């Protein structure tokens, strides 16, 4: 086997064929996305792209992210206390290397051209890449392969993957857009009377709020407000591993242009909410959002955002909307359905690693939720 790899620290070093071989198949592996990410990384994160070659021919690429937990914990203004998660991260995990993207849900970690490389060789070169990244960049406490559906996760077999604990996390919520949905009303007409009434009631509550798409100038103008609204959401999360840089959304728009969309909600002239979308070929991936806490309750801003995301997907004739793994129940009320996803995890301390099957569920417990089924 004549495969070899190359680590890219900057998008300027990418080979000319990167877009046609890798980037065009997943926007999260594109040169433009990598440039935006590098220009606005969270303070405790590093990112690298790896190219895989058969002799001199590029056959695939992968995204690696390093996250420093210790530095992140020190940067927090308010420590959440000595709970099991802080104990675990403080004493057992200093940092983590992720093959994948910790900023999104789904298999966005690698792409290979199957006409140029076989599946069994992909597993071998990915394992080789893990070793090279650990020896040449940094050895971390944890190594994680992130977010695979069962059919792919089952393929990670062989002695090189025996030390890894295979885990499942919260499902990825997805909405497949039906062919006959030409308008939002077509989508709504497929709802049962109960859920159709709820949608109309939520839409009515949003009266007085103006929604409009933000261009780059507007994103830069409202940067501070967007950052505050974003923190209204993430500061309430049970467990964070990073915070976005304040200029992140501007850099994303600057580099990705029409592949990155931001919609703002205004009460008079005040920005009270926003959501972001990544356009990934035939899919729409929902990204980060933010909202005003009090208006969210009064106006049902979050539910209206989800509905507006659906309308965007239908209007622009996309095939799926990827909603991610948070707020599972409310996403199911607008028709999103769960897809189970898996990962692989290994601790680099050979004494700790055998206990990962006990330790991992303690820091990442499954959330109990009820799946709603709005369609007739």
N, C-alpha and C positions, 0 to 999 in steps of 0.2 A: 504493500500500500504506500503510495507516494504523496499522501496528503500532508500539508503543512499549514501553519496558521501565522497570521500577523496581527499584532495588537495596534489599534489606532487610538491615539490620545486626542486627536483633533480631526474634524471633518475635512480639513485641508489636505490630509494625507490619503484620503480615500482614492482607490483606483477609479479610472474613468467608467468602468463597467459596473460600478456598484449599484447605480440606480436601476439599470436594466436587469441585473441578476438578483438583487436583494430588495432595494428600496422601493421599487414600484409595486411590490407584492404586499408590503405592510408599511404604512406611513411611520410607525414607531421605530422602524429600522432604517429610515431614510436619512440621507445626508442632511437634509434641511431640519429634520427633527433633532438629530444629534447636535447640530449647530445651535439650535434654540435651547436645548437642554444644557449644553456646556456654558452658554452665555448667562444662564439664570438658575444654576444648580442650588438646591438647598445647602446650607452651610456645612452640613455633616455628611454630604454625599459626593462621591466621585463616580464618573461613568467612563466606560471604555467600550469600543466596538471591536470585535474580532472578525477578521476575514479568514475563510477557509479555502485553501487552494489545492487543486490536483495538478502538480507540477506548476505551471504558471497560469492556470485557468481558475478564476474565481467560481466556486461552487456553492457558497453560502456565507451567511454572516450571523453574528450573535451579539446581543447587548448584555454587558455586565455592569452591575451597580454595586458599589461599596457603600455601606452605611455605618457610620460611627455612632454607636449608642451612647458611649460614655460622654462624648462631646455634646451630644444632643441633650442628655439629662442635665449636664452642667449649665446649658444655655437656658433651661426653663426657669421662668421667674417663680413659679409655684410648683414645688414637688408634690406629687399626689400622695406621698407617704409610703410606708413600708408594706405595700401590698405584695401579693405573690408575683405580679408582673415586674415590679421594680426590684424585688429581691432577685428574680431570675435574671433580668437583664444586667443588674449590677454585679452579681457574683459569677454568673455562668456565661454571659454574652458581653463581650466588649465591642464586637463589630460583626458584620455579616457580609458575605459576598453572595449576590443574587444573580443567577442566570435568568434574566427576565427583567420586567419593568415593575417596580414597586409603586409606581404612580398610577397604574391602571390595572384593571382586572382582565385576565385572559392571557392566552398564549401569544405574547408579543416579544418573546425572548430570542427567537432565532427563525431563520428561513433558509432552506436548502433547495436547490434545483434538483429534483428527483431524477431528471434525465442525465445528470452528471455524477450522482453519488447514490449509493444504496443505503437503505435505512440502517442496516447493521453497522455500516461505516460511519454514519452520522453519530450513533451512540458512542463509538470509539473516539471520534475526533472531539466530541463535546467533553468527554471525560479527560482527554488530553488537554483541552483548553483550560479546564478547571485546574489541573496541575500546574500548567504554565502560569496562569494568573496568580495562583497562590505563591509560586516561587519567585516570579519576576516582579509582581506588583506589590502584593501584601498577603501574608497569611492571616486569615481571620478566624474568629471563634466558630462561626457557623458558615455553612455552605448550603444554599437553597436553590433548587430547580423549581420555578414558579409557574403555577396555573396551567395544568394540562387536563384535557378531557380524558376520560378513562381509557379510550382506545389508544391514545398516545402514551399515557402514564404506564400502561401495561407493558410497553415495549422496553422500558428501562430495566432490563434484566441482565444478568451476567455477574461475574465475580467483582467487577469494578464498581457495581452499584449495590452489592450486598450490604455494605455498611450503612446505607441510607435508610432512614425511616420514611415510609410512604404515608402521607397524611391527606386528609380531605379537610377543606375549609368551607366557609359559607358559599353557597352556590352563586354562579354568575347569572344575573337576571337579563333575559333577552326577549325582545319582541320581534317576531317574524312578521313583516308587513305583507298582508294578503293581497293577491293580485287584483281583486275587485275594489280595493280601497283607493279610489282616485281622489277623494276628498276626505277631510276630517269627518264630515257627516256620515260618509260611508262606513268609516271605522266605528263611529258612535252608534250607528244603526245596528251593528252586530252585538251591542251590549244588551244585557237584560234590562228590563224597565227600572229595576232598583239601582243599578250602577249608572245607567244613563241619567237618572234624576240627580245622582250625586255629582256627576260631572257638570251638569248644568247649574247646580247650586254653587259649585266651586267657581265656575266661570263668572257667575253673577257677583260673587263676593269680590272679585278682582276689579270691579268697576271703579273707575277713578285712577287706576294705575295704567300708565302708558308703557308699552313695550317697544323697544327698537334695537336694531343691530348696531353694534359699536365698531367703528373703523379704528385704525391704529392711533390716529390723533385723539379720538375719544377715550380709548383705552389708557393712553398716557395721561390724559386730562383727569380721569377718574381713578387713577392708580391707588391713591391713598384710601379712597372710599371702598374700592374693591377689596383691598387688603383687610380692612376692618370687617367687612361683610363675610369674607372668607374665614376669618378667625372666629366669627360668631358660630360657624358650623364646626370647624375642626377642633376648637378648644373644648368642645363638649364631647369629643370622641373618647371612648374608653381607653384607647391606646394609640398613640401617635409615634411614628418613627422619624418624621421630618416635618418641616414647615416650608412652604414655597417661598422663594425669594420675592421681594416686593415687585420686581420688574418682570416676573415670570410670564405673565399673560401678554405683556407687550412684546417680549422677545419671541414668544410663540407666534404671535400674529405677524411680526416682522419677517420671520423666516418661513412660515408655512402658508401665509396669505389666505387663500380661499379654503385651504384644508383645515383651517382653524377658525371657528366662528364663535363670537361672543354676543349674547343678547342681554340687554339691561332692562330693568323694570324701574320706572320713575314715578314717584309721587310728587306732583308739581315738578320742581326742578331737581329734586333730591333722588339720588340713586339708592334704591332700597333693596335691590336684589339683582343677581346676574347668574347666568349659567354659561358653560362653555362646551363646545363639541369638537371632536376630531373626526374629520372625514377620511375614512380608510377604505378606499375603493367603493365597494357596494354596501359597506357598513357605516353606521354612525356610532362612534364611541362617545358616551357621555364622559365629561372630564370634571373639573372642579367647579364648585358654585359657592354662592354666598347669599345671605339674606338678612334683613332687619328682623330681629327676634320678635318684637311685638307685632309688627305687620304680618309676619309669617303666620301667626296664630289667627289674627283677625281676618286676613285676606286669603288664607290657604295658599300662600305663595309657592311653597314647594310642590304641592299637588298640581298647581297650574303650570309650573315649570315642566313637570313630567309630561303633562298633556301637550304643552307647546313643543316639546322635543318630538313627541309622536307626530304632531302635525307637520313639523319640519321634515321628518323622514318620509311621510306620505307625499307631501307636496313635491319633494325633490326626487321621488321614486327610488329610494334606497330599498335594500332587501331586508336589512335587520337594524335594530337599534340595540346596542350593548349598554345596559344600564349599570352593570357592576354588582358588587356584593353587599352593599349597604342598604338599609331601609327596605328590607325584602318584602314586607307585607304590603306597604303602600304601593310599591312598584307592581306587585301582583294585581292590585285593584285597577291598574290601567292596562292589564293584559300581558305584562311581562311574565315569562315562565322561567323556572330555575333550571340551570344546567350544572350538574355536579362537576367540580374541578378538584384536581389533586396536585400534590407537589412532593418533592423529595427533600429531606433535610438531614444534615450530618454535622455533628460537633467534631472539631479537630482534636479535642482531648479524648484519647481512647478510653479513659476511665469514665467520662461523662456520657459518651455517645450511646452506650448500651441502654441508658435510661431515658433516651429521647422520647420513646413511646409513652412514658409516664409524664415527663416534663412538658412536652409540647401541648397536650390537652389542657394543662393547668394554665398556660399563658394564652391559649387561643381556644377558649371554650365555645362550643356551638350555641348559637342563639335560637331559642325556641320561637317559632313564628307560625302563623296560620296562612296558608296560601289561599288567596281569594280568586275566584273564577268569574270575571265579569261578563264573559261572552255567553250568548244564548246556548 
